[in-house]
Amino acid sequence: MSKLTREEIEELGGTSFTNDGYFGGFIAALNGLYVPGKSVSENGAHFNAMVNLLAEIGDRLTAVMPAFVYKDSGDTDAQFSVSAGTIIVRGKEVTFAGATAQGALTTGTNYIWLNVSTAASATVGFGTSWPATEHIRLATIVKPGSGSWKSANITRLVGAQAFMPVRGVPYTIRRDFVFDTSASIDFGAVPAGAIVIPKLVSVTTAFDGSAPTIKVGDNGNDDRLIITGDADLTSTGITAIDRPHHYTSETVITGTYAADSSAAGAASVVLEVIP
């Protein structure tokens, strides 16, 4: 006699998915999640039960997601909303109140993120590309030429969890800038107790101004980490820098760039942070 198929076993067995070898572990892992019984035979009952199952899974996922993009009932065709949540930014809890009716989105790909450069608050940002400042990527939405965007057009519904450094494990911050970058460059905040080591300035395209400069520091000393004479922006190449500083309190690191009439140029600054 041939072995019964799974479908045939279910037809003979009835009872509940709870006792099923395939689903038992799944149910236990989700702490008693309701799964419809096999013996339910009313017309449409299994469909409704599975809809409820999926809805409950969604609710549980929502509880652990720091923030996500969704379509609110009050949003117009070109708008989106972001759920509220508490995120961890460099070891600090930041509560985001949520935002509805954000937009209007433009036709094509729209990038959605949370601004977290200061770790004191979080706000929604969106545009046609990811920002240079520190952020948490939430989603990309493809808006059609007419009509509303659909959930299927979200290519990244949930972004990466906000970065939380492990004490003693180094990480790096890189900021790129070009000839027409604004004077201030935001490196974000480093946690209390962090040691910040400026590593290098890399010039990939020489700046053609008379004497363009870059310096990096904080509110107390704007060139504490990199002084204007450390790197020559008018020549391509990599300049290594070693001027560490121990920050006893959470501090925002900023760069100051002076173009001096530059019409060309591209460079990067790399800092190492030991939290």
C-alpha positions as CSV (number, residue, x, y, z in Angstrom):
1,M,0.0,0.0,0.0
2,S,1.4,3.4,-1.0
3,K,2.1,6.0,1.6
4,L,-0.8,8.6,2.2
5,T,-0.2,12.1,1.0
6,R,-0.2,15.0,3.4
7,E,-3.6,16.1,2.0
8,E,-5.1,12.6,2.5
9,I,-3.8,12.5,6.1
10,E,-5.4,15.8,6.8
11,E,-8.7,14.7,5.3
12,L,-8.7,11.6,7.5
13,G,-7.3,13.2,10.7
14,G,-9.3,16.3,11.1
15,T,-8.5,17.8,14.6
16,S,-6.2,20.8,14.6
17,F,-3.0,22.1,13.1
18,T,-1.8,22.5,16.6
19,N,-1.0,18.8,16.9
20,D,0.5,18.7,13.4
21,G,4.2,17.9,13.2
22,Y,4.8,20.5,10.6
23,F,3.0,23.4,12.4
24,G,3.5,22.5,16.1
25,G,6.9,24.1,16.4
26,F,5.7,27.2,14.4
27,I,2.8,27.7,16.8
28,A,5.0,27.3,19.9
29,A,7.6,29.7,18.5
30,L,4.9,32.4,18.2
31,N,3.6,31.9,21.7
32,G,0.2,30.3,21.1
33,L,-0.6,31.9,17.8
34,Y,-4.1,30.8,16.8
35,V,-4.2,28.5,13.8
36,P,-7.5,27.3,12.3
37,G,-8.6,23.7,12.9
38,K,-8.4,21.2,10.0
39,S,-12.0,20.0,10.6
40,V,-13.6,23.4,9.9
41,S,-15.9,22.9,6.9
42,E,-18.1,25.9,6.8
43,N,-18.0,27.8,3.5
44,G,-15.3,30.4,3.7
45,A,-14.3,29.6,7.2
46,H,-10.8,28.5,6.4
47,F,-10.3,31.6,4.3
48,N,-11.4,33.9,7.1
49,A,-9.3,32.0,9.6
50,M,-6.2,32.3,7.5
51,V,-6.8,36.0,7.0
52,N,-7.0,36.4,10.8
53,L,-3.8,34.3,11.1
54,L,-1.9,36.6,8.7
55,A,-3.3,39.7,10.5
56,E,-2.0,38.4,13.8
57,I,1.4,37.7,12.4
58,G,1.5,41.2,11.0
59,D,0.6,42.6,14.5
60,R,3.4,40.6,16.1
61,L,5.9,41.8,13.5
62,T,4.7,45.4,14.0
63,A,5.5,45.1,17.7
64,V,9.2,44.4,17.1
65,M,9.8,46.7,14.1
66,P,11.3,50.0,15.1
67,A,9.4,51.8,12.3
68,F,7.9,51.0,9.0
69,V,6.2,52.6,6.0
70,Y,2.5,52.0,5.3
71,K,-0.5,53.4,3.4
72,D,-2.8,55.3,5.8
73,S,-6.5,55.6,5.0
74,G,-6.1,59.3,4.9
75,D,-3.1,59.4,2.6
76,T,-3.6,60.6,-1.0
77,D,-2.2,58.8,-4.0
78,A,1.2,60.5,-3.6
79,Q,1.5,60.2,0.2
80,F,2.7,57.6,2.7
81,S,2.9,57.2,6.5
82,V,5.4,55.9,9.0
83,S,4.6,54.0,12.2
84,A,5.7,55.2,15.6
85,G,8.4,53.3,17.5
86,T,11.4,53.4,19.8
87,I,14.7,52.9,18.0
88,I,18.3,52.5,19.4
89,V,20.9,55.0,18.0
90,R,24.4,54.5,19.2
91,G,23.2,53.0,22.5
92,K,20.6,55.7,23.1
93,E,16.8,55.2,23.0
94,V,15.1,57.6,20.6
95,T,11.3,57.7,20.5
96,F,9.8,58.4,17.1
97,A,6.2,59.7,17.3
98,G,5.3,58.5,13.8
99,A,4.1,60.6,10.9
100,T,1.1,60.4,8.5
101,A,0.4,62.0,5.2
102,Q,4.0,62.5,4.2
103,G,4.7,63.6,0.6
104,A,4.0,64.4,-2.1
105,L,6.0,61.6,-3.8
106,T,7.4,62.2,-7.2
107,T,6.9,59.8,-10.2
108,G,9.5,57.1,-10.1
109,T,11.6,55.8,-7.2
110,N,11.3,57.6,-3.9
111,Y,13.6,56.9,-0.9
112,I,12.2,57.0,2.6
113,W,14.4,57.3,5.8
114,L,14.6,58.4,9.4
115,N,17.0,61.3,10.1
116,V,19.1,60.3,13.2
117,S,22.3,62.4,12.8
118,T,22.0,63.9,16.3
119,A,20.6,60.9,18.2
120,A,18.3,63.3,20.0
121,S,15.3,63.0,17.8
122,A,14.1,61.2,14.6
123,T,12.3,62.8,11.7
124,V,11.1,61.4,8.4
125,G,13.0,62.3,5.3
126,F,12.3,61.4,1.7
127,G,13.8,62.3,-1.7
128,T,15.1,60.9,-5.0
129,S,18.3,59.4,-3.4
130,W,19.6,58.4,0.0
131,P,21.0,61.4,2.0
132,A,24.7,61.9,2.9
133,T,23.8,62.6,6.6
134,E,23.3,59.7,9.1
135,H,20.0,57.9,8.6
136,I,18.0,54.7,8.9
137,R,16.7,53.4,5.5
138,L,13.0,52.5,5.7
139,A,11.7,51.9,2.2
140,T,11.8,52.7,-1.5
141,I,8.4,53.5,-3.1
142,V,7.9,53.4,-6.9
143,K,5.2,55.8,-7.7
144,P,3.5,55.3,-11.1
145,G,2.9,58.2,-13.5
146,S,-0.8,58.2,-12.5
147,G,-2.7,56.7,-9.7
148,S,-1.6,55.5,-6.3
149,W,1.5,53.5,-5.3
150,K,0.9,50.0,-4.2
151,S,2.4,47.9,-1.4
152,A,4.0,45.7,-4.1
153,N,6.1,48.7,-5.1
154,I,7.8,48.9,-1.7
155,T,11.1,47.2,-2.5
156,R,12.4,47.5,1.1
157,L,9.6,47.7,3.6
158,V,11.6,47.6,6.7
159,G,15.0,49.2,7.0
160,A,18.0,48.0,9.0
161,Q,17.8,48.3,12.8
162,A,19.4,51.5,14.0
163,F,23.1,50.9,14.5
164,M,23.9,50.2,18.2
165,P,27.7,49.9,18.8
166,V,29.1,47.3,21.1
167,R,31.5,48.8,23.7
168,G,35.1,48.4,22.6
169,V,34.2,47.3,19.1
170,P,35.4,50.0,16.6
171,Y,33.3,51.3,13.8
172,T,34.0,53.9,11.1
173,I,32.2,57.0,9.9
174,R,32.8,58.1,6.3
175,R,31.7,61.4,4.8
176,D,32.1,62.3,1.2
177,F,32.1,65.9,0.0
178,V,32.6,67.6,-3.4
179,F,33.5,71.1,-4.5
180,D,30.0,72.6,-4.0
181,T,29.2,70.9,-0.6
182,S,27.9,73.3,2.0
183,A,30.3,74.6,4.6
184,S,29.1,72.3,7.3
185,I,29.5,68.5,7.1
186,D,27.5,66.4,9.7
187,F,29.3,63.3,11.0
188,G,26.6,62.5,13.5
189,A,27.0,62.0,17.3
190,V,29.4,59.7,19.1
191,P,28.4,58.1,22.4
192,A,29.8,59.1,25.8
193,G,33.1,57.6,26.5
194,A,34.0,57.1,22.8
195,I,37.5,57.5,21.5
196,V,37.5,59.1,18.0
197,I,40.5,58.7,15.8
198,P,40.7,60.6,12.5
199,K,42.1,58.1,10.0
200,L,42.5,59.7,6.6
201,V,41.4,62.3,4.0
202,S,41.2,60.8,0.5
203,V,41.1,63.2,-2.5
204,T,39.9,61.5,-5.6
205,T,39.5,64.6,-7.7
206,A,41.7,67.6,-7.0
207,F,39.9,70.8,-5.9
208,D,40.7,73.7,-8.2
209,G,40.1,76.6,-5.8
210,S,42.9,78.8,-4.6
211,A,43.2,77.2,-1.1
212,P,40.3,74.9,-0.3
213,T,40.4,73.4,3.2
214,I,38.7,70.8,5.4
215,K,38.7,70.6,9.2
216,V,36.8,68.3,11.6
217,G,36.0,68.8,15.3
218,D,33.1,69.6,17.6
219,N,31.3,72.5,19.2
220,G,34.1,73.0,21.7
221,N,36.9,72.9,19.1
222,D,36.1,72.9,15.4
223,D,39.5,71.4,14.4
224,R,40.1,69.0,17.3
225,L,40.4,66.0,15.0
226,I,41.6,67.4,11.7
227,I,43.1,70.8,11.2
228,T,43.2,72.7,7.9
229,G,46.8,71.9,7.3
230,D,46.5,68.2,7.6
231,A,45.3,67.5,4.0
232,D,46.0,69.2,0.7
233,L,42.7,69.2,-1.2
234,T,44.4,70.5,-4.4
235,S,46.2,67.2,-4.9
236,T,44.8,63.7,-5.3
237,G,45.9,61.0,-2.9
238,I,45.3,59.7,0.7
239,T,46.6,61.5,3.8
240,A,46.8,59.5,7.0
241,I,45.9,61.4,10.2
242,D,46.3,60.3,13.8
243,R,44.9,62.8,16.3
244,P,42.7,60.8,18.7
245,H,40.3,62.3,21.3
246,H,38.4,60.8,24.2
247,Y,34.9,62.2,24.5
248,T,33.4,62.0,28.0
249,S,29.9,62.9,26.9
250,E,27.8,62.4,23.8
251,T,29.1,64.8,21.2
252,V,28.2,65.7,17.6
253,I,31.1,65.7,15.2
254,T,31.1,68.3,12.5
255,G,33.4,69.1,9.5
256,T,34.0,72.6,8.1
257,Y,34.7,72.8,4.4
258,A,35.9,76.0,2.6
259,A,35.6,75.8,-1.2
260,D,37.6,78.9,-1.9
261,S,36.0,79.2,-5.4
262,S,36.5,75.6,-6.3
263,A,34.5,74.4,-9.4
264,A,35.7,70.8,-9.2
265,G,36.9,68.4,-6.6
266,A,35.8,65.3,-4.6
267,A,37.1,63.8,-1.4
268,S,36.3,61.7,1.7
269,V,37.0,61.9,5.4
270,V,37.1,58.7,7.5
271,L,37.0,58.6,11.3
272,E,37.3,55.6,13.5
273,V,35.1,55.4,16.6
274,I,35.8,53.1,19.6
275,P,32.7,53.2,21.8
